[in-house]
């Protein structure tokens, strides 16, 4: 794998892990809000759920990013 591919893949992998496992409950709450209101879309309808999900993902990615490189290669 080239270094360019690896450099792009790692952040995407971190984001995927953070959004699907670490922040599953926040993602689920946000998704349920979207599904419940998709027929009557209005700005900021699910803002609170989105902000909780975004904060969780940012925190999780930050924690993963700060780990030693040897741990990141195992992810």
mmCIF file as gemmi writes it, N, C-alpha and C atoms, coordinates in Angstrom:
data_model
loop_
_atom_site.group_PDB
_atom_site.id
_atom_site.type_symbol
_atom_site.label_atom_id
_atom_site.label_alt_id
_atom_site.label_comp_id
_atom_site.label_asym_id
_atom_site.label_entity_id
_atom_site.label_seq_id
_atom_site.pdbx_PDB_ins_code
_atom_site.Cartn_x
_atom_site.Cartn_y
_atom_site.Cartn_z
_atom_site.occupancy
_atom_site.B_iso_or_equiv
_atom_site.pdbx_formal_charge
_atom_site.auth_seq_id
_atom_site.auth_asym_id
_atom_site.pdbx_PDB_model_num
ATOM 1 N N . UNK Axp A 1 ? 0.841 -1.174 0 1 0 ? 1 A 1
ATOM 2 C CA . UNK Axp A 1 ? 0 0 0 1 0 ? 1 A 1
ATOM 3 C C . UNK Axp A 1 ? 0.886 1.236 0 1 0 ? 1 A 1
ATOM 4 N N . UNK Axp A 2 ? 0.571 2.192 -0.845 1 0 ? 2 A 1
ATOM 5 C CA . UNK Axp A 2 ? 1.401 3.39 -0.922 1 0 ? 2 A 1
ATOM 6 C C . UNK Axp A 2 ? 1.187 4.274 0.304 1 0 ? 2 A 1
ATOM 7 N N . UNK Axp A 3 ? 2.149 5.153 0.544 1 0 ? 3 A 1
ATOM 8 C CA . UNK Axp A 3 ? 2.05 6.03 1.71 1 0 ? 3 A 1
ATOM 9 C C . UNK Axp A 3 ? 0.878 7 1.587 1 0 ? 3 A 1
ATOM 10 N N . UNK Axp A 4 ? 0.536 7.401 0.36 1 0 ? 4 A 1
ATOM 11 C CA . UNK Axp A 4 ? -0.602 8.298 0.167 1 0 ? 4 A 1
ATOM 12 C C . UNK Axp A 4 ? -1.899 7.6 0.543 1 0 ? 4 A 1
ATOM 13 N N . UNK Axp A 5 ? -2.069 6.382 0.098 1 0 ? 5 A 1
ATOM 14 C CA . UNK Axp A 5 ? -3.262 5.625 0.434 1 0 ? 5 A 1
ATOM 15 C C . UNK Axp A 5 ? -3.348 5.395 1.931 1 0 ? 5 A 1
ATOM 16 N N . UNK Axp A 6 ? -2.246 5.032 2.544 1 0 ? 6 A 1
ATOM 17 C CA . UNK Axp A 6 ? -2.217 4.793 3.979 1 0 ? 6 A 1
ATOM 18 C C . UNK Axp A 6 ? -2.537 6.067 4.744 1 0 ? 6 A 1
ATOM 19 N N . UNK Axp A 7 ? -1.987 7.174 4.322 1 0 ? 7 A 1
ATOM 20 C CA . UNK Axp A 7 ? -2.216 8.443 5.006 1 0 ? 7 A 1
ATOM 21 C C . UNK Axp A 7 ? -3.679 8.854 4.958 1 0 ? 7 A 1
ATOM 22 N N . UNK Axp A 8 ? -4.356 8.549 3.868 1 0 ? 8 A 1
ATOM 23 C CA . UNK Axp A 8 ? -5.772 8.877 3.74 1 0 ? 8 A 1
ATOM 24 C C . UNK Axp A 8 ? -6.623 7.855 4.476 1 0 ? 8 A 1
ATOM 25 N N . UNK Axp A 9 ? -6.244 6.596 4.402 1 0 ? 9 A 1
ATOM 26 C CA . UNK Axp A 9 ? -7.05 5.525 4.972 1 0 ? 9 A 1
ATOM 27 C C . UNK Axp A 9 ? -7.118 5.59 6.494 1 0 ? 9 A 1
ATOM 28 N N . UNK Axp A 10 ? -6.046 5.916 7.149 1 0 ? 10 A 1
ATOM 29 C CA . UNK Axp A 10 ? -6.038 5.916 8.616 1 0 ? 10 A 1
ATOM 30 C C . UNK Axp A 10 ? -7.049 6.892 9.214 1 0 ? 10 A 1
ATOM 31 N N . UNK Axp A 11 ? -7.095 8.15 8.768 1 0 ? 11 A 1
ATOM 32 C CA . UNK Axp A 11 ? -8.12 9.039 9.334 1 0 ? 11 A 1
ATOM 33 C C . UNK Axp A 11 ? -9.54 8.555 9.047 1 0 ? 11 A 1
ATOM 34 N N . UNK Axp A 12 ? -9.754 8.009 7.86 1 0 ? 12 A 1
ATOM 35 C CA . UNK Axp A 12 ? -11.08 7.491 7.538 1 0 ? 12 A 1
ATOM 36 C C . UNK Axp A 12 ? -11.427 6.291 8.41 1 0 ? 12 A 1
ATOM 37 N N . UNK Axp A 13 ? -10.456 5.444 8.659 1 0 ? 13 A 1
ATOM 38 C CA . UNK Axp A 13 ? -10.684 4.294 9.529 1 0 ? 13 A 1
ATOM 39 C C . UNK Axp A 13 ? -10.998 4.762 10.946 1 0 ? 13 A 1
ATOM 40 N N . UNK Axp A 14 ? -10.268 5.752 11.428 1 0 ? 14 A 1
ATOM 41 C CA . UNK Axp A 14 ? -10.527 6.295 12.769 1 0 ? 14 A 1
ATOM 42 C C . UNK Axp A 14 ? -11.939 6.868 12.851 1 0 ? 14 A 1
ATOM 43 N N . UNK Axp A 15 ? -12.338 7.595 11.812 1 0 ? 15 A 1
ATOM 44 C CA . UNK Axp A 15 ? -13.675 8.17 11.787 1 0 ? 15 A 1
ATOM 45 C C . UNK Axp A 15 ? -14.735 7.074 11.781 1 0 ? 15 A 1
ATOM 46 N N . UNK Axp A 16 ? -14.517 6.036 10.997 1 0 ? 16 A 1
ATOM 47 C CA . UNK Axp A 16 ? -15.475 4.934 10.94 1 0 ? 16 A 1
ATOM 48 C C . UNK Axp A 16 ? -15.604 4.242 12.287 1 0 ? 16 A 1
ATOM 49 N N . UNK Axp A 17 ? -14.488 3.974 12.933 1 0 ? 17 A 1
ATOM 50 C CA . UNK Axp A 17 ? -14.518 3.329 14.249 1 0 ? 17 A 1
ATOM 51 C C . UNK Axp A 17 ? -15.234 4.22 15.252 1 0 ? 17 A 1
ATOM 52 N N . UNK Axp A 18 ? -14.911 5.489 15.244 1 0 ? 18 A 1
ATOM 53 C CA . UNK Axp A 18 ? -15.511 6.423 16.201 1 0 ? 18 A 1
ATOM 54 C C . UNK Axp A 18 ? -17.011 6.551 16.001 1 0 ? 18 A 1
ATOM 55 N N . UNK Axp A 19 ? -17.448 6.63 14.755 1 0 ? 19 A 1
ATOM 56 C CA . UNK Axp A 19 ? -18.866 6.878 14.505 1 0 ? 19 A 1
ATOM 57 C C . UNK Axp A 19 ? -19.727 5.632 14.591 1 0 ? 19 A 1
ATOM 58 N N . UNK Axp A 20 ? -19.15 4.446 14.457 1 0 ? 20 A 1
ATOM 59 C CA . UNK Axp A 20 ? -19.97 3.237 14.477 1 0 ? 20 A 1
ATOM 60 C C . UNK Axp A 20 ? -19.889 2.445 15.767 1 0 ? 20 A 1
ATOM 61 N N . UNK Axp A 21 ? -18.809 2.521 16.473 1 0 ? 21 A 1
ATOM 62 C CA . UNK Axp A 21 ? -18.691 1.732 17.703 1 0 ? 21 A 1
ATOM 63 C C . UNK Axp A 21 ? -18.661 2.612 18.939 1 0 ? 21 A 1
ATOM 64 N N . UNK Axp A 22 ? -17.747 3.533 18.986 1 0 ? 22 A 1
ATOM 65 C CA . UNK Axp A 22 ? -17.577 4.376 20.163 1 0 ? 22 A 1
ATOM 66 C C . UNK Axp A 22 ? -18.799 5.252 20.405 1 0 ? 22 A 1
ATOM 67 N N . UNK Axp A 23 ? -19.386 5.774 19.367 1 0 ? 23 A 1
ATOM 68 C CA . UNK Axp A 23 ? -20.499 6.723 19.493 1 0 ? 23 A 1
ATOM 69 C C . UNK Axp A 23 ? -21.813 6.142 18.97 1 0 ? 23 A 1
ATOM 70 N N . UNK Axp A 24 ? -21.986 4.85 19.111 1 0 ? 24 A 1
ATOM 71 C CA . UNK Axp A 24 ? -23.168 4.188 18.564 1 0 ? 24 A 1
ATOM 72 C C . UNK Axp A 24 ? -24.469 4.725 19.152 1 0 ? 24 A 1
ATOM 73 N N . UNK Axp A 25 ? -24.502 4.97 20.442 1 0 ? 25 A 1
ATOM 74 C CA . UNK Axp A 25 ? -25.755 5.439 21.049 1 0 ? 25 A 1
ATOM 75 C C . UNK Axp A 25 ? -26.109 6.851 20.576 1 0 ? 25 A 1
ATOM 76 N N . UNK Axp A 26 ? -25.114 7.715 20.434 1 0 ? 26 A 1
ATOM 77 C CA . UNK Axp A 26 ? -25.365 9.07 19.944 1 0 ? 26 A 1
ATOM 78 C C . UNK Axp A 26 ? -25.777 9.041 18.472 1 0 ? 26 A 1
ATOM 79 N N . UNK Axp A 27 ? -25.141 8.17 17.697 1 0 ? 27 A 1
ATOM 80 C CA . UNK Axp A 27 ? -25.494 8.034 16.284 1 0 ? 27 A 1
ATOM 81 C C . UNK Axp A 27 ? -26.918 7.526 16.137 1 0 ? 27 A 1
ATOM 82 N N . UNK Axp A 28 ? -27.287 6.58 16.977 1 0 ? 28 A 1
ATOM 83 C CA . UNK Axp A 28 ? -28.639 6.028 16.939 1 0 ? 28 A 1
ATOM 84 C C . UNK Axp A 28 ? -29.68 7.087 17.291 1 0 ? 28 A 1
ATOM 85 N N . UNK Axp A 29 ? -29.417 7.864 18.319 1 0 ? 29 A 1
ATOM 86 C CA . UNK Axp A 29 ? -30.355 8.92 18.717 1 0 ? 29 A 1
ATOM 87 C C . UNK Axp A 29 ? -30.516 9.953 17.603 1 0 ? 29 A 1
ATOM 88 N N . UNK Axp A 30 ? -29.415 10.335 16.979 1 0 ? 30 A 1
ATOM 89 C CA . UNK Axp A 30 ? -29.468 11.302 15.877 1 0 ? 30 A 1
ATOM 90 C C . UNK Axp A 30 ? -30.226 10.708 14.686 1 0 ? 30 A 1
ATOM 91 N N . UNK Axp A 31 ? -29.934 9.462 14.363 1 0 ? 31 A 1
ATOM 92 C CA . UNK Axp A 31 ? -30.629 8.796 13.262 1 0 ? 31 A 1
ATOM 93 C C . UNK Axp A 31 ? -32.125 8.687 13.502 1 0 ? 31 A 1
ATOM 94 N N . UNK Axp A 32 ? -32.514 8.354 14.72 1 0 ? 32 A 1
ATOM 95 C CA . UNK Axp A 32 ? -33.941 8.258 15.059 1 0 ? 32 A 1
ATOM 96 C C . UNK Axp A 32 ? -34.627 9.614 14.913 1 0 ? 32 A 1
ATOM 97 N N . UNK Axp A 33 ? -33.946 10.663 15.311 1 0 ? 33 A 1
ATOM 98 C CA . UNK Axp A 33 ? -34.501 12.01 15.163 1 0 ? 33 A 1
ATOM 99 C C . UNK Axp A 33 ? -34.695 12.351 13.685 1 0 ? 33 A 1
ATOM 100 N N . UNK Axp A 34 ? -33.707 12.042 12.872 1 0 ? 34 A 1
ATOM 101 C CA . UNK Axp A 34 ? -33.796 12.313 11.429 1 0 ? 34 A 1
ATOM 102 C C . UNK Axp A 34 ? -34.956 11.537 10.814 1 0 ? 34 A 1
ATOM 103 N N . UNK Axp A 35 ? -35.06 10.256 11.142 1 0 ? 35 A 1
ATOM 104 C CA . UNK Axp A 35 ? -36.134 9.422 10.593 1 0 ? 35 A 1
ATOM 105 C C . UNK Axp A 35 ? -37.501 9.942 11.039 1 0 ? 35 A 1
ATOM 106 N N . UNK Axp A 36 ? -37.599 10.369 12.278 1 0 ? 36 A 1
ATOM 107 C CA . UNK Axp A 36 ? -38.878 10.842 12.804 1 0 ? 36 A 1
ATOM 108 C C . UNK Axp A 36 ? -39.324 12.164 12.175 1 0 ? 36 A 1
ATOM 109 N N . UNK Axp A 37 ? -38.385 12.948 11.678 1 0 ? 37 A 1
ATOM 110 C CA . UNK Axp A 37 ? -38.733 14.287 11.181 1 0 ? 37 A 1
ATOM 111 C C . UNK Axp A 37 ? -38.419 14.506 9.703 1 0 ? 37 A 1
ATOM 112 N N . UNK Axp A 38 ? -38.071 13.452 8.967 1 0 ? 38 A 1
ATOM 113 C CA . UNK Axp A 38 ? -37.617 13.671 7.591 1 0 ? 38 A 1
ATOM 114 C C . UNK Axp A 38 ? -38.707 14.203 6.675 1 0 ? 38 A 1
ATOM 115 N N . UNK Axp A 39 ? -39.977 13.988 6.983 1 0 ? 39 A 1
ATOM 116 C CA . UNK Axp A 39 ? -41.036 14.493 6.107 1 0 ? 39 A 1
ATOM 117 C C . UNK Axp A 39 ? -41.318 15.975 6.335 1 0 ? 39 A 1
ATOM 118 N N . UNK Axp A 40 ? -40.863 16.494 7.455 1 0 ? 40 A 1
ATOM 119 C CA . UNK Axp A 40 ? -41.066 17.907 7.771 1 0 ? 40 A 1
ATOM 120 C C . UNK Axp A 40 ? -39.72 18.518 8.166 1 0 ? 40 A 1
ATOM 121 N N . UNK Axp A 41 ? -38.827 18.582 7.2 1 0 ? 41 A 1
ATOM 122 C CA . UNK Axp A 41 ? -37.463 19.031 7.46 1 0 ? 41 A 1
ATOM 123 C C . UNK Axp A 41 ? -37.449 20.527 7.762 1 0 ? 41 A 1
ATOM 124 N N . UNK Axp A 42 ? -36.836 20.854 8.867 1 0 ? 42 A 1
ATOM 125 C CA . UNK Axp A 42 ? -36.649 22.248 9.267 1 0 ? 42 A 1
ATOM 126 C C . UNK Axp A 42 ? -35.242 22.391 9.825 1 0 ? 42 A 1
ATOM 127 N N . UNK Axp A 43 ? -34.701 23.558 9.669 1 0 ? 43 A 1
ATOM 128 C CA . UNK Axp A 43 ? -33.345 23.814 10.162 1 0 ? 43 A 1
ATOM 129 C C . UNK Axp A 43 ? -33.285 23.585 11.674 1 0 ? 43 A 1
ATOM 130 N N . UNK Axp A 44 ? -32.227 22.917 12.107 1 0 ? 44 A 1
ATOM 131 C CA . UNK Axp A 44 ? -31.93 22.677 13.525 1 0 ? 44 A 1
ATOM 132 C C . UNK Axp A 44 ? -32.931 21.772 14.237 1 0 ? 44 A 1
ATOM 133 N N . UNK Axp A 45 ? -33.737 21.012 13.498 1 0 ? 45 A 1
ATOM 134 C CA . UNK Axp A 45 ? -34.694 20.11 14.136 1 0 ? 45 A 1
ATOM 135 C C . UNK Axp A 45 ? -33.98 19.109 15.032 1 0 ? 45 A 1
ATOM 136 N N . UNK Axp A 46 ? -32.899 18.542 14.565 1 0 ? 46 A 1
ATOM 137 C CA . UNK Axp A 46 ? -32.155 17.523 15.323 1 0 ? 46 A 1
ATOM 138 C C . UNK Axp A 46 ? -30.801 18.057 15.789 1 0 ? 46 A 1
ATOM 139 N N . UNK Axp A 47 ? -30.725 19.343 15.981 1 0 ? 47 A 1
ATOM 140 C CA . UNK Axp A 47 ? -29.451 19.985 16.3 1 0 ? 47 A 1
ATOM 141 C C . UNK Axp A 47 ? -28.819 19.435 17.574 1 0 ? 47 A 1
ATOM 142 N N . UNK Axp A 48 ? -29.606 19.265 18.63 1 0 ? 48 A 1
ATOM 143 C CA . UNK Axp A 48 ? -29.05 18.784 19.901 1 0 ? 48 A 1
ATOM 144 C C . UNK Axp A 48 ? -28.453 17.386 19.758 1 0 ? 48 A 1
ATOM 145 N N . UNK Axp A 49 ? -29.195 16.492 19.075 1 0 ? 49 A 1
ATOM 146 C CA . UNK Axp A 49 ? -28.684 15.134 18.871 1 0 ? 49 A 1
ATOM 147 C C . UNK Axp A 49 ? -27.439 15.148 17.992 1 0 ? 49 A 1
ATOM 148 N N . UNK Axp A 50 ? -27.445 15.996 16.955 1 0 ? 50 A 1
ATOM 149 C CA . UNK Axp A 50 ? -26.277 16.09 16.086 1 0 ? 50 A 1
ATOM 150 C C . UNK Axp A 50 ? -25.056 16.59 16.849 1 0 ? 50 A 1
ATOM 151 N N . UNK Axp A 51 ? -25.241 17.615 17.667 1 0 ? 51 A 1
ATOM 152 C CA . UNK Axp A 51 ? -24.111 18.166 18.418 1 0 ? 51 A 1
ATOM 153 C C . UNK Axp A 51 ? -23.527 17.144 19.391 1 0 ? 51 A 1
ATOM 154 N N . UNK Axp A 52 ? -24.383 16.343 20.019 1 0 ? 52 A 1
ATOM 155 C CA . UNK Axp A 52 ? -23.891 15.287 20.918 1 0 ? 52 A 1
ATOM 156 C C . UNK Axp A 52 ? -23.09 14.253 20.13 1 0 ? 52 A 1
ATOM 157 N N . UNK Axp A 53 ? -23.611 13.87 18.963 1 0 ? 53 A 1
ATOM 158 C CA . UNK Axp A 53 ? -22.922 12.896 18.116 1 0 ? 53 A 1
ATOM 159 C C . UNK Axp A 53 ? -21.592 13.464 17.621 1 0 ? 53 A 1
ATOM 160 N N . UNK Axp A 54 ? -21.605 14.695 17.149 1 0 ? 54 A 1
ATOM 161 C CA . UNK Axp A 54 ? -20.378 15.325 16.643 1 0 ? 54 A 1
ATOM 162 C C . UNK Axp A 54 ? -19.327 15.442 17.738 1 0 ? 54 A 1
ATOM 163 N N . UNK Axp A 55 ? -19.738 15.84 18.919 1 0 ? 55 A 1
ATOM 164 C CA . UNK Axp A 55 ? -18.796 15.975 20.029 1 0 ? 55 A 1
ATOM 165 C C . UNK Axp A 55 ? -18.187 14.623 20.384 1 0 ? 55 A 1
ATOM 166 N N . UNK Axp A 56 ? -19.003 13.584 20.396 1 0 ? 56 A 1
ATOM 167 C CA . UNK Axp A 56 ? -18.509 12.242 20.696 1 0 ? 56 A 1
ATOM 168 C C . UNK Axp A 56 ? -17.497 11.785 19.642 1 0 ? 56 A 1
ATOM 169 N N . UNK Axp A 57 ? -17.825 11.967 18.375 1 0 ? 57 A 1
ATOM 170 C CA . UNK Axp A 57 ? -16.925 11.546 17.295 1 0 ? 57 A 1
ATOM 171 C C . UNK Axp A 57 ? -15.613 12.327 17.363 1 0 ? 57 A 1
ATOM 172 N N . UNK Axp A 58 ? -15.689 13.626 17.564 1 0 ? 58 A 1
ATOM 173 C CA . UNK Axp A 58 ? -14.472 14.433 17.656 1 0 ? 58 A 1
ATOM 174 C C . UNK Axp A 58 ? -13.598 13.976 18.815 1 0 ? 58 A 1
ATOM 175 N N . UNK Axp A 59 ? -14.218 13.708 19.935 1 0 ? 59 A 1
ATOM 176 C CA . UNK Axp A 59 ? -13.476 13.252 21.11 1 0 ? 59 A 1
ATOM 177 C C . UNK Axp A 59 ? -12.843 11.883 20.863 1 0 ? 59 A 1
ATOM 178 N N . UNK Axp A 60 ? -13.606 10.982 20.256 1 0 ? 60 A 1
ATOM 179 C CA . UNK Axp A 60 ? -13.101 9.635 19.988 1 0 ? 60 A 1
ATOM 180 C C . UNK Axp A 60 ? -11.955 9.658 18.986 1 0 ? 60 A 1
ATOM 181 N N . UNK Axp A 61 ? -12.085 10.441 17.926 1 0 ? 61 A 1
ATOM 182 C CA . UNK Axp A 61 ? -11.024 10.536 16.921 1 0 ? 61 A 1
ATOM 183 C C . UNK Axp A 61 ? -9.784 11.167 17.541 1 0 ? 61 A 1
ATOM 184 N N . UNK Axp A 62 ? -9.977 12.156 18.376 1 0 ? 62 A 1
ATOM 185 C CA . UNK Axp A 62 ? -8.848 12.801 19.047 1 0 ? 62 A 1
ATOM 186 C C . UNK Axp A 62 ? -8.106 11.792 19.922 1 0 ? 62 A 1
ATOM 187 N N . UNK Axp A 63 ? -8.853 10.969 20.667 1 0 ? 63 A 1
ATOM 188 C CA . UNK Axp A 63 ? -8.219 9.946 21.508 1 0 ? 63 A 1
ATOM 189 C C . UNK Axp A 63 ? -7.464 8.937 20.651 1 0 ? 63 A 1
ATOM 190 N N . UNK Axp A 64 ? -8.057 8.52 19.539 1 0 ? 64 A 1
ATOM 191 C CA . UNK Axp A 64 ? -7.385 7.568 18.655 1 0 ? 64 A 1
ATOM 192 C C . UNK Axp A 64 ? -6.153 8.193 18.02 1 0 ? 64 A 1
ATOM 193 N N . UNK Axp A 65 ? -6.238 9.471 17.677 1 0 ? 65 A 1
ATOM 194 C CA . UNK Axp A 65 ? -5.134 10.162 17.021 1 0 ? 65 A 1
ATOM 195 C C . UNK Axp A 65 ? -3.941 10.321 17.957 1 0 ? 65 A 1
ATOM 196 N N . UNK Axp A 66 ? -4.197 10.43 19.237 1 0 ? 66 A 1
ATOM 197 C CA . UNK Axp A 66 ? -3.125 10.657 20.21 1 0 ? 66 A 1
ATOM 198 C C . UNK Axp A 66 ? -2.455 9.37 20.673 1 0 ? 66 A 1
ATOM 199 N N . UNK Axp A 67 ? -2.917 8.224 20.212 1 0 ? 67 A 1
ATOM 200 C CA . UNK Axp A 67 ? -2.301 6.959 20.591 1 0 ? 67 A 1
ATOM 201 C C . UNK Axp A 67 ? -0.981 6.772 19.863 1 0 ? 67 A 1
ATOM 202 N N . UNK Axp A 68 ? -0.099 5.948 20.411 1 0 ? 68 A 1
ATOM 203 C CA . UNK Axp A 68 ? 1.153 5.627 19.714 1 0 ? 68 A 1
ATOM 204 C C . UNK Axp A 68 ? 0.876 4.947 18.376 1 0 ? 68 A 1
ATOM 205 N N . UNK Axp A 69 ? 1.761 5.133 17.428 1 0 ? 69 A 1
ATOM 206 C CA . UNK Axp A 69 ? 1.584 4.589 16.08 1 0 ? 69 A 1
ATOM 207 C C . UNK Axp A 69 ? 1.43 3.077 16.085 1 0 ? 69 A 1
ATOM 208 N N . UNK Axp A 70 ? 2.062 2.371 16.993 1 0 ? 70 A 1
ATOM 209 C CA . UNK Axp A 70 ? 1.962 0.909 17.02 1 0 ? 70 A 1
ATOM 210 C C . UNK Axp A 70 ? 0.537 0.453 17.288 1 0 ? 70 A 1
ATOM 211 N N . UNK Axp A 71 ? -0.216 1.206 18.056 1 0 ? 71 A 1
ATOM 212 C CA . UNK Axp A 71 ? -1.606 0.848 18.331 1 0 ? 71 A 1
ATOM 213 C C . UNK Axp A 71 ? -2.472 1.158 17.125 1 0 ? 71 A 1
ATOM 214 N N . UNK Axp A 72 ? -2.204 2.259 16.423 1 0 ? 72 A 1
ATOM 215 C CA . UNK Axp A 72 ? -3.006 2.646 15.275 1 0 ? 72 A 1
ATOM 216 C C . UNK Axp A 72 ? -2.911 1.642 14.14 1 0 ? 72 A 1
ATOM 217 N N . UNK Axp A 73 ? -1.789 0.999 13.971 1 0 ? 73 A 1
ATOM 218 C CA . UNK Axp A 73 ? -1.66 0.04 12.879 1 0 ? 73 A 1
ATOM 219 C C . UNK Axp A 73 ? -2.511 -1.19 13.124 1 0 ? 73 A 1
ATOM 220 N N . UNK Axp A 74 ? -2.879 -1.451 14.361 1 0 ? 74 A 1
ATOM 221 C CA . UNK Axp A 74 ? -3.708 -2.608 14.677 1 0 ? 74 A 1
ATOM 222 C C . UNK Axp A 74 ? -5.182 -2.34 14.431 1 0 ? 74 A 1
ATOM 223 N N . UNK Axp A 75 ? -5.568 -1.074 14.278 1 0 ? 75 A 1
ATOM 224 C CA . UNK Axp A 75 ? -6.977 -0.718 14.109 1 0 ? 75 A 1
ATOM 225 C C . UNK Axp A 75 ? -7.415 -0.987 12.696 1 0 ? 75 A 1
